[in-house]
Amino acid sequence: KVSVVNVGKLMGVAPGKNPHLFYNPLAAIKFVKALTKVLERQHGFSNIKVRSAALLAQLESIQSDVESFAASCDHVKVAATEDVTSYLLQDARLDIVTPEALRLAVGNGVDPSVRDLATALDQLKKHPAFLIDNIQTATPLTDELAAQAKSSHVPIIKVTETMRGTDYVRFINGVVTKVKDDLKIEGCLK
């Protein structure tokens, strides 16, 4: 018998919507809890409660940071080349100023409208707290956004859609730590 843990359902995300739930520590917490229940029913997994509790403690610490962003930095403006980290940014109650149509176009490998590109470039000149740049979807257009961020002294947080050389906790904590560092520079965190 195969058990399925559908993280989209756990998070209330409909099929066909942004699939990047792994960038949301809350989604990881819900996944670990659901998976633990499945494994406990199947038996044969040693120390599953202890191992799950240790992992949940790490994830809850990261989620606590995200909640502190939401409490202290509510509606701080940020930019993104595409929607890979949108769930994390939304959970932190940060406002993504880059037009959604541009982010979706980049994520889907199509050209955005000239108007959306102009708006995104203009938003970067207004100095959001940082730019999230998914380097796995890099194009001349996203390079242009990163160049504008650099010339406007907007910090750039480079992210990927796949983990590189680490485990999930280190992966997500690395991104959350970079967000925290840039929000401190912004002045909304101590």
CORVENFEN-V64123 format. One record per residue. N is the residue number from 1. PHI is phi as a letter, one per 40 degrees, with the letter a starting at -180 (NA if undefined). Layout:
BEGIN
n:N phi:PHI
n:N phi:PHI
END
This chain:
BEGIN
n:1 phi:NA
n:2 phi:c
n:3 phi:b
n:4 phi:b
n:5 phi:b
n:6 phi:c
n:7 phi:c
n:8 phi:d
n:9 phi:c
n:10 phi:d
n:11 phi:c
n:12 phi:g
n:13 phi:b
n:14 phi:c
n:15 phi:d
n:16 phi:g
n:17 phi:c
n:18 phi:d
n:19 phi:c
n:20 phi:c
n:21 phi:c
n:22 phi:c
n:23 phi:c
n:24 phi:b
n:25 phi:d
n:26 phi:c
n:27 phi:c
n:28 phi:c
n:29 phi:c
n:30 phi:c
n:31 phi:c
n:32 phi:c
n:33 phi:c
n:34 phi:c
n:35 phi:c
n:36 phi:d
n:37 phi:c
n:38 phi:c
n:39 phi:c
n:40 phi:c
n:41 phi:c
n:42 phi:c
n:43 phi:f
n:44 phi:g
n:45 phi:b
n:46 phi:c
n:47 phi:f
n:48 phi:c
n:49 phi:c
n:50 phi:c
n:51 phi:c
n:52 phi:c
n:53 phi:c
n:54 phi:c
n:55 phi:c
n:56 phi:c
n:57 phi:c
n:58 phi:c
n:59 phi:c
n:60 phi:c
n:61 phi:c
n:62 phi:c
n:63 phi:c
n:64 phi:c
n:65 phi:c
n:66 phi:c
n:67 phi:c
n:68 phi:c
n:69 phi:c
n:70 phi:c
n:71 phi:c
n:72 phi:b
n:73 phi:b
n:74 phi:d
n:75 phi:g
n:76 phi:c
n:77 phi:c
n:78 phi:b
n:79 phi:b
n:80 phi:a
n:81 phi:c
n:82 phi:a
n:83 phi:c
n:84 phi:d
n:85 phi:b
n:86 phi:d
n:87 phi:c
n:88 phi:c
n:89 phi:c
n:90 phi:c
n:91 phi:c
n:92 phi:c
n:93 phi:f
n:94 phi:c
n:95 phi:c
n:96 phi:c
n:97 phi:c
n:98 phi:c
n:99 phi:d
n:100 phi:d
n:101 phi:c
n:102 phi:c
n:103 phi:c
n:104 phi:c
n:105 phi:c
n:106 phi:c
n:107 phi:c
n:108 phi:c
n:109 phi:g
n:110 phi:b
n:111 phi:c
n:112 phi:c
n:113 phi:c
n:114 phi:c
n:115 phi:c
n:116 phi:c
n:117 phi:c
n:118 phi:c
n:119 phi:c
n:120 phi:c
n:121 phi:c
n:122 phi:c
n:123 phi:c
n:124 phi:c
n:125 phi:c
n:126 phi:c
n:127 phi:g
n:128 phi:c
n:129 phi:c
n:130 phi:a
n:131 phi:b
n:132 phi:c
n:133 phi:b
n:134 phi:c
n:135 phi:c
n:136 phi:c
n:137 phi:b
n:138 phi:c
n:139 phi:a
n:140 phi:d
n:141 phi:c
n:142 phi:c
n:143 phi:c
n:144 phi:c
n:145 phi:c
n:146 phi:c
n:147 phi:c
n:148 phi:c
n:149 phi:c
n:150 phi:c
n:151 phi:c
n:152 phi:c
n:153 phi:g
n:154 phi:c
n:155 phi:d
n:156 phi:b
n:157 phi:b
n:158 phi:c
n:159 phi:b
n:160 phi:b
n:161 phi:c
n:162 phi:b
n:163 phi:c
n:164 phi:b
n:165 phi:g
n:166 phi:a
n:167 phi:c
n:168 phi:d
n:169 phi:d
n:170 phi:c
n:171 phi:d
n:172 phi:c
n:173 phi:c
n:174 phi:c
n:175 phi:c
n:176 phi:c
n:177 phi:c
n:178 phi:c
n:179 phi:c
n:180 phi:d
n:181 phi:d
n:182 phi:c
n:183 phi:c
n:184 phi:c
n:185 phi:c
n:186 phi:c
n:187 phi:h
n:188 phi:c
n:189 phi:b
n:190 phi:b
END
